[in-house]
Structures are given as structure tokens and as C-alpha cells.
């Protein structure tokens, strides 16, 4: 099943300088999740600092466990705004 996770940086409590030391390990963990086939795509948000991640997993619980491995989430510097389960759009399927 696919899920979309929407994250935002906690810029109210942390400055850009606070984020900088954790960014290499954040990128490495995201690469690891991608290599495992858990993360399918990653985008940077255009409306505020943060990102969107497309996941493939069995449950929302599994997604939240994967998100908890991200260094910025661990440090409370990144908030998980939403984890949304997705289902296929039927408009592209066969017509009855």
C-alpha cells in the first residue's frame, strides 16, 4: 500500500544553523530507506521548509516507524504533519 507523508521543519524552535549538522545524516538515512524500497519518491516542499515522501508499506504504523529513524524527526526538528494512505484513482481503469 502507498502512503504520502508530509513533513515540516520546526523553524519556530530551531534556526538554519541548528539544522546544518544533521543534514548529512538525514540525507543518508533517506537514501537508506529508498534503497530498502520503502521510500519511493521525495520532494522538498515549495510552501515552507520541509518535505513530502511517498512510501510503500503495509501500514501507517510501519511508516511512522520508518519516519522515526530520520535524524531530524528524532531531534524533534522535523514534524510529521500527516501520513495519508493512498488508493488507486479509478478514472484510469476499464469503463464498465
KEKE-3310 file (N, C-alpha, C; in steps of 0.2 Angstrom, whole numbers, plus 5000, padded with zeros to 4 digits):
npx = (5004:5002:5008:5008:5018:5019:5030:5037:5049:5054:5054:5051:5057:5070:5085:5092:5105:5105:5100:5109:5121:5114:5110:5118:5117:5103:5101:5108:5100:5088:5092:5095:5082:5076:5084:5080:5068:5057:5054:5048:5048:5054:5051:5055:5046:5037:5031:5035:5049:5053:5047:5040:5036:5034:5029:5030:5022:5016:5007:5001:5007:5019:5025:5026:5036:5047:5048:5052:5065:5073:5085:5082:5068:5070:5077:5067:5066:5060:5043:5030:5017:5007:5001:4996:4985:4985:4974:4971:4967:4952:4948:4956:4955:4947:4932:4915)
npy = (4994:5011:5027:5044:5055:5070:5082:5095:5107:5111:5126:5136:5133:5130:5136:5139:5136:5127:5116:5112:5103:5091:5088:5080:5067:5065:5065:5053:5043:5044:5040:5027:5022:5023:5014:5002:5001:5006:5020:5029:5040:5057:5074:5091:5103:5117:5127:5129:5126:5109:5093:5080:5063:5049:5033:5015:5003:4991:4997:5011:5012:5006:5015:5026:5021:5020:5034:5038:5035:5045:5057:5071:5070:5062:5072:5081:5091:5091:5090:5078:5081:5075:5058:5050:5038:5030:5027:5018:5028:5027:5032:5029:5016:5002:5005:5003)
npz = (5000:4997:5004:5008:5016:5024:5029:5040:5044:5060:5062:5071:5083:5080:5072:5055:5056:5066:5060:5051:5055:5056:5043:5033:5039:5039:5025:5022:5029:5023:5010:5013:5016:5004:4997:5002:4997:5003:5004:4990:4983:4985:4989:4990:5000:4993:4999:5012:5023:5023:5018:5007:5006:4997:5002:5002:5010:5023:5032:5041:5054:5051:5043:5051:5060:5051:5048:5061:5061:5055:5057:5059:5063:5075:5083:5085:5077:5065:5060:5059:5049:5042:5038:5025:5019:5002:4988:4973:4959:4951:4939:4928:4925:4918:4908:4913)
capx = (5000:5006:5006:5011:5020:5020:5034:5039:5054:5051:5058:5049:5061:5077:5087:5095:5112:5104:5098:5115:5125:5111:5108:5121:5114:5097:5101:5110:5095:5083:5095:5094:5075:5075:5087:5076:5062:5052:5053:5048:5050:5055:5051:5056:5040:5038:5027:5038:5054:5050:5047:5035:5039:5030:5031:5027:5022:5009:5003:5003:5012:5026:5028:5028:5042:5052:5050:5056:5073:5076:5088:5078:5062:5072:5079:5061:5067:5055:5036:5026:5011:5002:5003:4990:4985:4983:4971:4972:4962:4948:4946:4960:4953:4942:4925:4910)
capy = (5000:5018:5032:5050:5058:5077:5084:5102:5109:5115:5133:5140:5132:5129:5140:5136:5134:5121:5110:5111:5097:5085:5087:5074:5060:5065:5063:5046:5039:5044:5036:5020:5020:5022:5008:4997:5001:5009:5027:5028:5047:5063:5081:5097:5107:5123:5132:5130:5121:5103:5088:5075:5057:5043:5027:5009:4999:4988:5000:5018:5011:5005:5022:5030:5018:5022:5041:5039:5034:5051:5061:5077:5068:5060:5078:5085:5097:5090:5087:5074:5084:5070:5052:5049:5032:5032:5021:5020:5033:5023:5035:5027:5009:5000:5008:4997)
capz = (5000:4997:5009:5007:5022:5024:5035:5040:5049:5066:5062:5077:5089:5078:5066:5050:5059:5071:5056:5047:5057:5055:5036:5030:5042:5037:5018:5022:5031:5017:5005:5015:5016:4997:4994:5005:4993:5007:5001:4983:4980:4990:4987:4995:5000:4990:5003:5018:5024:5024:5013:5006:5005:4995:5005:5001:5016:5024:5037:5044:5059:5048:5040:5057:5062:5047:5049:5067:5061:5052:5062:5061:5067:5081:5086:5086:5072:5059:5062:5054:5048:5040:5035:5021:5014:4996:4985:4966:4956:4947:4932:4923:4924:4912:4909:4914)
cpx = (5004:5003:5010:5012:5022:5024:5036:5044:5051:5056:5056:5054:5069:5079:5090:5102:5111:5103:5105:5119:5121:5109:5111:5118:5107:5096:5103:5104:5089:5085:5094:5087:5073:5078:5084:5070:5056:5050:5053:5050:5050:5055:5052:5049:5042:5035:5031:5044:5051:5050:5041:5038:5033:5033:5027:5028:5016:5005:5006:5008:5019:5029:5030:5035:5048:5054:5053:5063:5076:5079:5084:5072:5064:5074:5073:5062:5063:5049:5033:5019:5005:5005:4996:4990:4982:4979:4971:4966:4958:4947:4950:4959:4948:4935:4920:4905)
cpy = (5006:5023:5038:5053:5065:5079:5092:5103:5113:5122:5137:5139:5131:5134:5136:5133:5128:5115:5108:5104:5091:5083:5081:5067:5059:5062:5055:5042:5039:5040:5028:5018:5019:5016:5002:4996:5003:5016:5026:5035:5052:5069:5086:5101:5114:5129:5134:5125:5114:5098:5084:5069:5052:5037:5021:5005:4996:4992:5007:5017:5010:5011:5026:5028:5020:5030:5042:5038:5040:5055:5068:5076:5066:5066:5083:5091:5096:5087:5083:5077:5079:5064:5050:5042:5033:5026:5023:5024:5028:5026:5032:5019:5008:5003:5002:4998)
cpz = (5000:5001:5007:5014:5021:5030:5034:5045:5054:5067:5068:5083:5087:5072:5061:5052:5063:5066:5052:5049:5056:5048:5033:5033:5040:5030:5018:5024:5026:5011:5007:5015:5008:4994:4997:5001:4997:5005:4993:4979:4986:4986:4992:4994:4997:4994:5009:5019:5026:5018:5012:5004:5003:4998:5002:5007:5018:5029:5039:5050:5057:5046:5046:5060:5058:5048:5056:5067:5058:5058:5064:5065:5074:5086:5088:5082:5066:5062:5057:5054:5047:5037:5032:5017:5008:4993:4977:4963:4950:4940:4926:4921:4919:4914:4909:4909)
residu = (UNK:UNK:UNK:UNK:UNK:UNK:UNK:UNK:UNK:UNK:UNK:UNK:UNK:UNK:UNK:UNK:UNK:UNK:UNK:UNK:UNK:UNK:UNK:UNK:UNK:UNK:UNK:UNK:UNK:UNK:UNK:UNK:UNK:UNK:UNK:UNK:UNK:UNK:UNK:UNK:UNK:UNK:UNK:UNK:UNK:UNK:UNK:UNK:UNK:UNK:UNK:UNK:UNK:UNK:UNK:UNK:UNK:UNK:UNK:UNK:UNK:UNK:UNK:UNK:UNK:UNK:UNK:UNK:UNK:UNK:UNK:UNK:UNK:UNK:UNK:UNK:UNK:UNK:UNK:UNK:UNK:UNK:UNK:UNK:UNK:UNK:UNK:UNK:UNK:UNK:UNK:UNK:UNK:UNK:UNK:UNK)
# end
